[in-house]
């Protein structure tokens, strides 16, 4: 697996997110209040809302468009909603965030 460094954990505020654009699409990288970091596709399975602009709570994010709640751990919609987004393997190495992607990153936002 190829690990690509995309930034430092301190680049993302607690309970916040950043977005990375890759050849496979936009990836949301999320940091929880207790410094867990997750990466998922940056579009809600409901209407494609930008999850990286949503509210992070616990290990979930609420879509800013229609309030769907998505698990950052599994990518699954929570509650009565159905659907999912792809989770992206991620690791922290000395505070540096690395995601697993086969292709080279195009841009970071």
Phi, psi and omega in degrees: 000134178270126180257127181245126180284131183239358179149186181255150180304327180290349176286345182246124178293153175302138183060035180226187183208162170226163181238140177237131177263126181235169175300337179272358180122185182277134180244127173269131178245120190244143176239128180274173179298332180257025172068023168282148181234135182226153175230130178218164174303142186267044174214133180292140180290349181282293183228015175081017180299153181283100183300329180294347177260005181275183181263124178271128178216125186060231176250038178226164173228141177258124180299136181287345183275306187227018173065024172292142179254126182243131176289128176286337181282319186246341184082000183276142171294145183257165178069218183281348182285148180236141180141172180202163172237160180284134173270149182246127177303137184217149173214156175251130176232108183052042178084350178275132180271130177233135175246153181266112176217143179283329184260162181287144177294143179266315182200153174244142179246000000 
